Amino acid sequence: MLWFVLQVVSGPVLPVVRRHRSDAPCAATPAASDEVVVCGRDDDRYRLKSLPPRPQEPLVPKAAMALPGGGRVAAEVEQGSVGGVASNRLMLRLSKPF
């Protein structure tokens, strides 16, 4: 009984031959014997579209404000690497003119 179970195939024995797009005949006129005709389709629908132009001004204004004593405080974010691991940081920068 086990021998019959091992003989079962789940599908056709021979694969079904499917025509690829490259197998389709060309719509071009037949060429002379010394010419080579290359057929192809325009598959732009599968290509990625170009990105829109980047804005010149930042999308989010800087988080900064002037201090009453003539200085300025700003909040900035940055990403660094600590031992090969990405580290996201929030920096508060205080600047005071001399």
N, CA, C and O of each residue as an XYZ file, in Angstrom:
392
protein
N       0.826     -1.186      0.000
C       0.000      0.000      0.000
C       0.874      1.256      0.000
O       0.561      2.230     -0.685
N       1.951      1.238      0.752
C       2.859      2.388      0.803
C       3.481      2.645     -0.565
O       3.741      3.797     -0.913
N       3.721      1.614     -1.331
C       4.294      1.761     -2.675
C       3.359      2.568     -3.576
O       3.836      3.389     -4.359
N       2.076      2.366     -3.492
C       1.120      3.103     -4.314
C       1.038      4.571     -3.897
O       0.861      5.440     -4.750
N       1.160      4.857     -2.624
C       1.127      6.237     -2.133
C       2.355      7.003     -2.637
O       2.246      8.188     -2.953
N       3.493      6.366     -2.716
C       4.701      7.021     -3.197
C       4.651      7.307     -4.693
O       5.386      8.168     -5.175
N       3.809      6.611     -5.431
C       3.706      6.790     -6.872
C       2.790      7.951     -7.262
O       2.759      8.330     -8.433
N       2.065      8.509     -6.340
C       1.107      9.578     -6.637
C       1.874     10.857     -6.955
O       2.817     11.219     -6.251
N       1.460     11.533     -8.021
C       2.067     12.799     -8.438
C       1.009     13.884     -8.306
O      -0.115     13.708     -8.778
N       1.342     14.986     -7.683
C       0.368     16.062     -7.497
C       0.474     17.092     -8.614
O       0.869     18.232     -8.369
N       0.134     16.714     -9.805
C       0.178     17.641    -10.926
C       0.500     16.907    -12.202
O       0.662     15.686    -12.201
N       0.592     17.642    -13.287
C       0.901     16.970    -14.548
C       2.328     16.441    -14.543
O       3.218     17.007    -13.908
N       2.521     15.362    -15.252
C       3.828     14.732    -15.300
C       4.807     15.622    -16.055
O       5.931     15.834    -15.601
N       4.389     16.139    -17.197
C       5.224     17.040    -17.977
C       4.751     18.467    -17.771
O       3.546     18.714    -17.734
N       5.673     19.415    -17.637
C       5.234     20.804    -17.442
C       4.557     21.345    -18.709
O       4.920     20.993    -19.831
N       3.586     22.190    -18.496
C       2.880     22.811    -19.610
C       3.768     23.908    -20.174
O       4.241     24.769    -19.433
N       3.992     23.883    -21.465
C       4.840     24.891    -22.102
C       4.011     26.149    -22.296
O       3.004     26.132    -23.005
N       4.432     27.244    -21.667
C       3.742     28.524    -21.797
C       4.577     29.444    -22.658
O       5.804     29.461    -22.557
N       3.916     30.202    -23.497
C       4.622     31.136    -24.366
C       4.995     32.369    -23.565
O       4.163     32.944    -22.863
N       6.227     32.760    -23.675
C       6.676     33.994    -23.043
C       6.404     35.143    -23.988
O       6.138     34.936    -25.172
N       6.471     36.343    -23.469
C       6.273     37.503    -24.331
C       7.313     37.563    -25.433
O       7.015     37.987    -26.550
N       8.525     37.142    -25.127
C       9.582     37.204    -26.128
C       9.340     36.207    -27.258
O       9.916     36.348    -28.337
N       8.486     35.191    -27.022
C       8.174     34.231    -28.061
C       7.142     34.742    -29.050
O       6.957     34.141    -30.108
N       6.466     35.837    -28.731
C       5.424     36.367    -29.616
C       6.049     36.872    -30.909
O       7.147     37.428    -30.890
N       5.368     36.687    -32.024
C       5.932     37.157    -33.284
C       5.959     38.677    -33.349
O       5.144     39.358    -32.725
N       6.914     39.195    -34.116
C       7.057     40.644    -34.272
C       6.024     41.182    -35.241
O       5.613     40.498    -36.178
N       5.614     42.410    -35.003
C       4.687     43.060    -35.914
C       5.439     43.824    -37.000
O       4.819     44.431    -37.873
N       6.758     43.798    -36.952
C       7.566     44.535    -37.931
C       7.532     43.818    -39.278
O       7.198     42.636    -39.365
N       7.877     44.545    -40.300
C       7.932     43.958    -41.634
C       9.111     42.996    -41.711
O      10.120     43.204    -41.039
N       8.998     41.963    -42.508
C      10.124     41.028    -42.603
C      11.360     41.704    -43.158
O      11.273     42.517    -44.078
N      12.499     41.372    -42.605
C      13.751     42.001    -43.004
C      14.442     41.172    -44.072
O      14.125     40.001    -44.283
N      15.379     41.799    -44.728
C      16.194     41.077    -45.707
C      17.102     40.095    -44.974
O      17.197     40.135    -43.747
N      17.761     39.227    -45.707
C      18.561     38.188    -45.081
C      19.782     38.726    -44.339
O      20.307     38.049    -43.455
N      20.249     39.942    -44.685
C      21.425     40.488    -44.010
C      21.064     41.478    -42.908
O      21.959     42.099    -42.336
N      19.780     41.643    -42.591
C      19.352     42.568    -41.535
C      18.912     41.783    -40.302
O      18.461     40.641    -40.395
N      19.054     42.421    -39.161
C      18.624     41.827    -37.903
C      17.488     42.672    -37.356
O      17.629     43.889    -37.240
N      16.378     42.059    -37.022
C      15.227     42.761    -36.477
C      15.123     42.405    -35.006
O      15.097     41.228    -34.645
N      15.063     43.417    -34.159
C      14.927     43.223    -32.720
C      13.559     43.728    -32.318
O      13.219     44.885    -32.567
N      12.780     42.871    -31.703
C      11.425     43.244    -31.288
C      11.396     43.429    -29.782
O      12.092     42.728    -29.047
N      10.608     44.353    -29.340
C      10.473     44.582    -27.905
C       9.219     45.367    -27.629
O       8.645     45.982    -28.527
N       8.802     45.343    -26.401
C       7.618     46.090    -25.990
C       8.036     47.177    -25.011
O       9.038     47.058    -24.305
N       7.255     48.218    -24.991
C       7.498     49.315    -24.070
C       6.814     48.985    -22.752
O       5.594     49.105    -22.633
N       7.593     48.572    -21.771
C       7.039     48.194    -20.471
C       7.259     49.292    -19.441
O       7.735     49.014    -18.341
N       6.923     50.528    -19.774
C       7.093     51.635    -18.830
C       6.147     51.531    -17.645
O       6.386     52.149    -16.607
N       5.086     50.764    -17.784
C       4.152     50.671    -16.659
C       4.789     49.936    -15.479
O       4.327     50.076    -14.347
N       5.848     49.152    -15.728
C       6.523     48.438    -14.653
C       7.689     49.234    -14.065
O       8.266     48.822    -13.058
N       8.035     50.341    -14.662
C       9.158     51.146    -14.172
C       8.675     52.105    -13.090
O       7.517     52.520    -13.078
N       9.575     52.442    -12.194
C       9.256     53.415    -11.160
C       9.192     54.808    -11.776
O       9.977     55.145    -12.662
N       8.263     55.595    -11.306
C       8.133     56.965    -11.788
C       9.212     57.821    -11.130
O       9.686     57.502    -10.039
N       9.594     58.901    -11.791
C      10.612     59.789    -11.219
C      10.026     60.532    -10.022
O       8.827     60.802     -9.959
N      10.891     60.848     -9.092
C      10.469     61.533     -7.881
C      10.164     62.992     -8.173
O      10.764     63.580     -9.073
N       9.238     63.584     -7.425
C       8.983     65.015     -7.608
C      10.190     65.816     -7.133
O      10.970     65.325     -6.317
N      10.356     67.034     -7.627
C      11.511     67.828     -7.200
C      11.451     68.127     -5.704
O      10.378     68.312     -5.130
N      12.636     68.168     -5.088
C      12.711     68.438     -3.647
C      12.399     69.906     -3.378
O      12.789     70.776     -4.156
N      11.709     70.181     -2.296
C      11.432     71.576     -1.968
C      12.711     72.301     -1.556
O      13.579     71.714     -0.909
N      12.827     73.555     -1.925
C      14.008     74.342     -1.592
C      14.012     74.742     -0.117
O      15.068     74.768      0.515
N      12.874     75.042      0.414
C      12.794     75.428      1.826
C      12.422     74.208      2.659
O      11.750     73.310      2.152
N      12.835     74.149      3.911
C      12.500     72.988      4.738
C      10.996     72.894      4.977
O      10.309     73.913      5.048
N      10.492     71.679      5.099
C       9.063     71.482      5.307
C       8.634     71.878      6.716
O       7.527     72.375      6.923
N       9.520     71.654      7.677
C       9.219     71.979      9.067
C      10.177     73.093      9.486
O      11.386     72.964      9.294
N       9.661     74.182     10.054
C      10.586     75.241     10.488
C      11.453     74.781     11.647
O      11.087     73.867     12.386
N      12.599     75.416     11.799
C      13.506     75.065     12.902
C      12.867     75.416     14.239
O      12.194     76.437     14.384
N      13.095     74.546     15.202
C      12.591     74.782     16.552
C      13.645     75.582     17.301
O      14.514     75.018     17.965
N      13.559     76.889     17.187
C      14.534     77.765     17.832
C      13.830     79.022     18.314
O      12.796     79.427     17.782
N      14.421     79.627     19.338
C      13.881     80.901     19.824
C      15.003     81.723     20.446
O      16.001     81.191     20.931
N      14.807     83.009     20.415
C      15.802     83.926     20.979
C      15.599     84.035     22.487
O      14.475     84.007     22.989
N      16.716     84.160     23.188
C      16.662     84.342     24.637
C      16.737     85.830     24.957
O      17.286     86.598     24.167
N      16.194     86.254     26.102
C      16.196     87.681     26.433
C      17.595     88.264     26.620
O      17.772     89.468     26.436
N      18.575     87.474     26.973
C      19.915     87.993     27.200
C      20.765     88.080     25.945
O      21.958     88.367     26.043
N      20.202     87.846     24.785
C      20.962     87.927     23.548
C      21.410     86.590     23.017
O      22.130     86.548     22.019
N      21.024     85.516     23.626
C      21.410     84.192     23.140
C      20.299     83.556     22.326
O      19.290     84.185     22.008
N      20.508     82.315     22.006
C      19.524     81.602     21.227
C      19.548     80.136     21.653
O      20.620     79.590     21.914
N      18.385     79.491     21.728
C      18.288     78.075     22.036
C      17.559     77.405     20.867
O      16.585     77.937     20.334
N      18.056     76.225     20.483
C      17.477     75.494     19.358
C      17.425     74.017     19.697
O      18.320     73.492     20.359
N      16.386     73.357     19.248
C      16.246     71.904     19.399
C      16.497     71.275     18.032
O      15.881     71.655     17.037
N      17.420     70.298     17.999
C      17.769     69.630     16.741
C      17.816     68.132     16.980
O      18.078     67.678     18.094
N      17.563     67.372     15.932
C      17.681     65.917     16.016
C      18.828     65.481     15.123
O      19.115     66.106     14.102
N      19.475     64.401     15.521
C      20.553     63.849     14.708
C      20.633     62.352     14.972
O      20.084     61.844     15.950
N      21.325     61.663     14.083
C      21.500     60.231     14.229
C      22.988     59.929     14.201
O      23.716     60.406     13.331
N      23.421     59.146     15.146
C      24.825     58.761     15.227
C      24.941     57.260     15.396
O      23.939     56.547     15.454
N      26.169     56.792     15.473
C      26.420     55.367     15.639
C      27.217     55.162     16.916
O      28.267     55.772     17.118
N      26.700     54.297     17.769
C      27.374     53.973     19.016
C      27.632     52.477     19.014
O      26.720     51.684     19.250
N      28.873     52.088     18.749
C      29.230     50.676     18.716
C      28.558     49.919     17.586
O      28.284     48.726     17.721
N      28.285     50.594     16.466
C      27.631     49.949     15.338
C      26.122     49.950     15.404
O      25.468     49.438     14.496
N      25.552     50.514     16.458
C      24.098     50.572     16.608
C      23.659     52.009     16.389
O      24.271     52.931     16.928
N      22.608     52.211     15.607
C      22.105     53.558     15.347
C      21.540     54.165     16.626
O      20.830     53.508     17.387
N      21.870     55.425     16.840
C      21.413     56.132     18.028
C      20.753     57.433     17.589
O      21.418     58.310     17.039
N      19.452     57.563     17.829
C      18.727     58.792     17.518
C      18.806     59.717     18.727
O      18.597     59.290     19.863
N      19.108     60.978     18.472
C      19.321     61.919     19.571
C      18.523     63.190     19.365
O      18.260     63.601     18.235
N      18.147     63.799     20.458
C      17.555     65.128     20.470
C      18.540     66.035     21.192
O      18.867     65.803     22.356
N      19.009     67.064     20.501
C      20.016     67.957     21.057
C      19.399     69.329     21.298
O      18.723     69.875     20.425
N      19.631     69.879     22.471
C      19.273     71.261     22.766
C      20.555     72.065     22.716
O      21.462     71.835     23.516
N      20.644     72.993     21.801
C      21.854     73.787     21.614
C      21.599     75.229     22.100
O      20.639     75.894     21.709
N      22.493     75.654     22.953
C      22.441     77.011     23.490
C      23.608     77.772     22.906
O      24.759     77.371     23.079
N      23.331     78.861     22.221
C      24.399     79.667     21.655
C      24.262     81.080     22.191
O      23.166     81.633     22.276
N      25.411     81.654     22.553
C      25.434     83.014     23.113
C      26.594     83.745     22.443
O      27.726     83.264     22.469
N      26.326     84.882     21.855
C      27.412     85.625     21.211
C      28.389     86.183     22.235
O      27.992     86.535     23.346
N      29.664     86.267     21.868
C      30.685     86.839     22.756
C      30.763     88.331     22.566
O      31.564     88.996     23.224
